[in-house]
Amino acid sequence: KGELSAIRENDKTTVIISLLSGSSHIDMKDIEKPAEEIMNILPPINTAHLVREEEEEPEEEERPRMLLIEEEPEMCELFKESFSLTYEVIDIQEAKAAYDFAIREIPDIILCEAHLSEISGIELCSMLKSNLKTDHIPVILLSSQPSEEQTMESIRCGADYYFVKPFNMKVLFLRCNYLVKSRRKILQHVPTESSQKIIEMATNEREQEFLAAANQIVEANWDNLNFDTQLWSRELNMSRTRFFNQIKKITGTTPNDYLLSLKMNKAQTLLQHEKNFTISEIAYQLGFTNPAYFSKCFKKQFGITPQEYRKK
């Protein structure tokens, strides 16, 4: 119980709601029951389909991984403090161990001191850029003893950028972001390519065979509601970590995103050639339990809804 009034001044209207304080003026029958009692009155809700759709949502994009190769502890801590909110920073001081890690884990970017005790950062960069598994990873060299010769060597070894200490940390941070985003932008066309074109983009025959086998497993499980990346990796006799790294290295996307892109490409084919199937039927054939979520994924990938695509 209270009062409602409005005051208009020029083009502005102010609405005033006045309520009495306390509860003595309210009938007990008008007071809402506690939430617990209301929940007991309501019938139980079946949430199984809600859980399924949550599982089908593409996994959130994780922080880019930065491999840091720096022997000075103070500089190491400074880099971690500056980058850890945006990047997952992996600190490895030994050059050979860092090289092995880069080949195995495929980080998104590498920051490397030019002067290392084991082998120089120039040599390490040259090794990384000469390996098909790591040649795409942006490498930034950092030097505390710059020289014209070293600058030329950093270009020859394929370094993406060369910073001289002391440098502006904000500029370095922005440069890292730019290189990572540029690399991902180059790979953005991958999800819209056909499965065969993606296989052809692999850098060697072994990777092509791996993608062909991975795609074949997906095609055999289009409508399998229980098919996920864990089952996918198991069918390939690989650990989830190794499977994740291999898919990301070749395609530039996570296994979940790559799986979704394969389903969307298949959806394109079905929409074009299977006119007798409804949108819902196509969604179910591709393992979706909610046609609305299927349409949302399709529009996100291609910019139009399945209905609009079919009309074209």
Buried (B, 14 or more C-beta within 10 A) or exposed (E): EEEEEEEEEEEEEEEEEEEEEEEEEEEEEEEEEEEEEEEEEEEEEEEEEEEBEEEBEBEEEEEBBBBBBBBBEEBBEEBBEBBEEBBBBBBBBBBEEBBEBBBEBBBBBBBBBBBBEBBBBBBBBBBBBEEEBBEBBBBBBBBEEBEEEBBEBBEEBBBBBBBBEEEEBEEBBEBBBEBBEEBBEEBEEBBBBEBEEBBEBBEEEEBBEBBBEBBEBBEEBBEEEEBBBEEBBBBBEBEEEEBBBBBBBBBBBBBBBBBBBBBBBBBBEBBEEEEEBEBBEBBBBBBBBBBEBBBEBBBEBBEEBBEEBBEE
